């Protein structure tokens, strides 16, 4: 199955012209990923689950990917990485669940890339045999919450003061779930 996942490719042509290739991140993409993440605003950096503060930390992350636990998918336009989406797969009693994170270069937002990237990750989650994909979105981002809902995610609940900034400010976090299997009514 891992070979099939690592060979995943999907192409979208945006309404405004560019062709976008979605494929798994590989170790040799480190330099391109450093380029993308070097432009992340300080505010956006707080949303990352891994350290993106130095080129070396990004390179090390790329070289040590365990694809069964962390599945990063990149969006490429003309060989430039413009987006990164990662499935973080649970372990033990949460091994059927993945948490999704997405980051797009500001220049490429609101053009359909994020939606296509999330759809690709849902396909990958199904190939991995996962049953749920969870998105955690700060309630200060209502457009992102609405985008997930339009793709079929359901708002399950909100964690009060779940997210804390470096400055100590807290935000509520919306937890949205896409159920890939339906076990309701099973006995």
N, C-alpha and C positions, 0 to 999 in steps of 0.2 A: 504494500500500500504506500510506503514512503516514497518509492520511485515514482508512483503515479502522482503523488502530491507534489514532488519536486519538479515534475515535468508539466505542472499545471500552467496553462497559458490562456489568456482571454484578451481579445482586442475590442476596443470600443472606438468609434469615430464620433467625436463631439460635434454638436450642432454647429459650433463656430469653427470647425475645421480640423483641429489636431487629432492625430491617431494616438491612442493611449494603449500601451501594452501592460497588462497585469500579470505578474509572475512572482514566484517566491524570491525573497532576498537571499543572496548567496554571499559567501565570505569575500569573494572578489568584488563585491559591490560596496565595500566599506568606504572607499574614497568618495563615491557618489553620494552615499548616505551622509557622510560627514558634511559634504557640501549642502545638502538639504537641511540638516539639523543645525548647521551653523547660523542659519537665518531665523531660527525659532525665537520668538519674542520671549522675554523673561516671564511674562504672564503665562504663555503657552507651555513653557518648560515645566511648570509646576504640575501639569497633567500627565507627564510621562512616568511610567512604572520603572524605567531603568535610567541609569545615569547617562545624560547626554552632555555633560558639562565640558568634556574634553574630547578631542579627536581620538585619543587613545582609548577612552572608555567605549566609544562607539565602535571602533575597530575591534576591540576585544569582544564586545557583544556579538558582532557579525561573525567572528571566527569561532564562537563557542555556542552556536545555536543548537538547541535540542528540539528538533522540529516536532517531536511528539508532545512536547510541553509548551512550546512557544512557536507559533507559525506566523512569521512576518511575510506580508505580501506588499510588493512595491508597485507603484504606478509610474511608468516611464513615458516621457514625451521626448522624442528625438534623443534617446539614450540618457536623458536627464531624469533623475528620480524627482518626482513632484508630489509623491504621496507615499505614506507608509501606514499600513493597517496590520495590527497584530492580534492574533487569537492567543490568549493565555489560558491553557487548558488546565482544569483542576486535577487534583490527585485524590486517590482513595475514594471516599464517599462523594466527591464532586468530580470524579473522572469523566462524567457524562456531560459536563458543562464547560463552556469557554466564555471568557470575558473578552470583549472586543474593544480595541482602542484604535482610533484613526487620527492621523495628522495629515493635512494638506498644506502645501506651500500657499501662502496668501494669494499669489498670482493665479492660482488654479482653483480657487474656491468658487462655489456657486456655478459650476459649469457641468455638473453631473458626474464628475470623477468620484466623489465620495460615495454617492449612491451605487455606482457600478462596482466600486471597491468593496463595499459592504455586501452586495449581492454575491460577488466572487467569494468572499470569506464565508458566506452562508453555504455556498456550494461545497467549499472545502470542509466546513464543519460537518456537513452531511457525509462526505467521503470518509471523514475520520470516525464516523459513527457516533457523533455527539448528539445529544438530545435537546440541548438548550444553548442559546447564545445570549449573553447578558451585556447590555450597554449601561454604563454608569455615566450620567451626564449632569453637570452642575445645573441647577434650576435657573441660573443666570443665562443659560443658553437655550431659550425656548425654541428657536428655529431648528436647532440640532435635535431637540426632543421631538418636535413635530416631524422632522425628516425620518427619524427612526420609526415613529408611529405610522407614517405613510408607507413604510416598507413592510409593515406587519408586526412590528414589535409592540408589545402591550406594556403600558405603565403599570408596574406591579405595586410599587410603593416609593416613598421618599425617606431617605435617611436624614434626620435633622443634624445639622452641624457635622456632617460626615467628612467634608473636604476642608482642609486648613491650608492657608497660604503661608509663605515664608514670613509674612508680616503678622501672622496670627489671626487673620480674619477667617471666619468659617462660612461655608455655604452648605445649603441643603443639596442632596444628591438624588436625582431621579434615577430609579432602577427600572430599566425597560428589558423585557424578555421576549425573545422569539423562541417559541416551542417548535422544535423540529419533528417531534413525535407527540402524539396525543394519547395519553393513557387514561383519560377520563372514562368512566363507566366500566373499566376493567375490574374483574373480581376474581 
